[in-house]
Amino acid sequence: MADGEVVERAECGCCGMLEECTMGYKGWVQERFGGVWVCSLCEEAIKDEQARLGVGVEVALRIHATFRETANAGPPIHIAQSILQLIKKIMSSTSSSPN
């Protein structure tokens, strides 16, 4: 970080975590993630989804956001069921999309 750069706290659009960053970095992240600022942890999770599924940023962001919502929803059994439904949905949309 260069001297004189303004540091601000930004709230993650996925998990709500606050993280300090420069305005330049915040703008770069928002540009990369469709106007949404995401924290470093969510950014890594989204990049993992992209690599694992071979999808674009927007799809990976939606998948991660859905997982976060599901993870906060209830007991572990509900999470497992929701993950299975999500995988089935992804697989059906992938197999039906023209290449």
N, C-alpha and C positions, 0 to 999 in steps of 0.2 A: 504494500500500500504506500503510495507516494505521500509526502508531506502535504498537508492542506486539503486532502480529499475528504469530502463530507461522508461521515458514516451515519447510517440510520438503521433503525430496527424495522424489519419487514416481517409480516405475518404470512406463513405458508398457506397457499390456497387449498392445499390438500389436508394437512394435519393440524394447522393452526399454530404450529411452533413458531416462536419468534427467533430471528437470527439477525445479527448485525452484519451489514454489508455496505459497500459503497454504492452510490447512486448509479455509477456506471455498470457495476456488476448486476445490480438489480434490474436495470434496463436490458442488459444482455440476456438474463434468465427469462424475463418476461417476453422478450422477442422470440426466444427459442421455444417457449412453452405456450404460445398463443395468447399472450397477454396476462397469463397467470404467473405470479411469483411462487416458486416452490423452494423449500429449504434443501439443503445439501443431501439429507437422508432420502427425501422423496425423489430428488433428482436422480440419485443412484438407482433407486427402485424402478423409476420410469425407464432409465437407460437399460436396466436388466430386462424389463418387459420387452423393450424394443429388440434387443439382441436375441432373447429367447424365442419370441414369437415372430420376429421379422416384420413388425408393424411400424407405422409412423408414430411420430410424437403424440399427435392428438389421440390416437387409439390407445397408446400405452398410458397416457395420462388418464383417460377414462377408465381403463382397467385398474390402474392403481387407486383411483378415487373410489371405485366400486369396492375394491378390496378393503380399503380403509373404512368405508361405511359399514361393510359387513363385519369387519373385525370388531367394531364398536357396538354391534347390534345385540349380542347376547352370548349365551353359552357356547362352548367350543363345537358342539354338535351342529349348531346352526351355521357356524362358520364353515365347517367342512361341507355341509350340504350346499351352501351358497357358492363355495369354490367349485364344487362339482358342476353346479348349474352354469356357472360362468365359463368353465372349460368347455362344456357341451355347446354353449352358445357361440363361443369363439370358433370351435371346430366346425359347427354347421355353417357359420358365416364365411369361413375360410374356404370350405369345400364348395360353396355355392357361388363364390365370386369368380367372374371370368378372368382368365390370365392371358 
